[in-house]
Amino acid sequence: MKTQTSRANTVARSLKLGVSVISFAVLAACANYAGIHSDKQIDHPQQLETSRSLPQEQGHWPSADWVDQFGDAQLKALIAEALQGSPTLAQARARVEQAQAYSETAKANTLPRVDASYSLTRQQFSSSALIPPPYAGSWQTENKGLLSASYDLDLWGKNREALRAAVSEASAAEADEQVVRLTLDTSIARTYNELARLCALRDIAQQEVARREQIDRITSGRIANGLDTEVERKTAEANLSTSRARVSALDGSILSTRYQLAALLGKGPDRGLAITRPTLGVGDDVRLPDNLPADLLGRRPDIVAARWRVDAITHEVKEAKAEFYPDINLSAAIGLDAFGFGRFLNAASRTASVGSAIHLPIFDGGELRAQ
């Protein structure tokens, strides 16, 4: 008896040793990310010398209502109209909604999942297979209802890093929307300022035409009195024609600028014809704010978007590294399963299951490292 017990213990120890060896061999053969790293660092604004080029002037950053300082109600209305109807801004908003939807999907992967299902199957079972009598060879209607739940333990943080990356991408998309908004605002303001400049130049050119017309009349009188020759007349007429051509050219530039404003508003060219002459004021004095380099990182939306994308990629790298470790999923289900309708709601028709699954990458041909 002692000999048999000793042999049994030896066999048990051998089995345990074999399982341990196999486990260590499997773990040693697992895909690993050794040697995959990055030494890149984000530069800080304090590293950039700007004290001589950008002196402190105790200025202030422009506020959200910066357009009010120019005292032109039409400019403010045009910017509001553009923000409301711009297709480019609508695309940016759609990208924000898409990124937010991705973050919601990533968040769902970090939570348990519960599903309910019901199936009704009419089936004839084989008489020569696994189904025993009296069901063998007969037609049966199977009713099956299940309530199932599953949960990924996420021991290595893969799903959590995916969620952080998605949130950062959503923040980057929001910053991109602000880039589009700011670009549209400044484009309209610059074009509107160009319209004001062209109108002012046209006034000067029109005054020049009036002076040339007066000189032409004076020259005609002097020729009638024998004080000038035809040379002076031709010179005066040529100068008058040049001044009038200048006015015509400015009229064409003004019309083209109105069309540009209409395009920025997302409207047809007729909308530009309805824009009246600008009445821009001088505006506030422009002075550089203090601590300009550091604050600029938080105020320029394109820089903010770039930093959010760097943050997203950092989390994506951690997510990719977590792929090298095993996934452990837990699942459970409970429900009713019966042939026919009469016994479907009976206690004897209960069915339940509990299980776990482990996925361990061993050899993937370098796919994980490439990712």
Buried (B, 14 or more C-beta within 10 A) or exposed (E): EEEEEEEEEEEEEEEEEEEEEEEEEEEEEBBBBEEEEEEEEEEEEEEEEEEEEBEEEEBEEEEEEEBEEBEBEBBBEBBEBBBEEBEBBEEBBEBBEEBBEBBEEBBEBBEEEEEEEEEEEEEEBEEEEEBEEEBEEEEBEBBBBBBBBBBBEBEBBBBBBBBBBBBBBBBBBBBBBBBBBEBBBEBBBEBBBBBBBBBBBBEEBBEBBEEBBEBBEEBBEBBEEEEBEEEBBEBBBEBBEEBBEBBEBBEEBBBBBBBBBBBBBBBEBEBBEEBEEBEBEEEEEEEEBBEBBEEBEEEBBEBBBBBBBEBBEBBBBBBBBBBBBEBBBBBBBBBBBBBEEEBBEEEEBEEEEEEEEEEBBEEBEEEBBEE
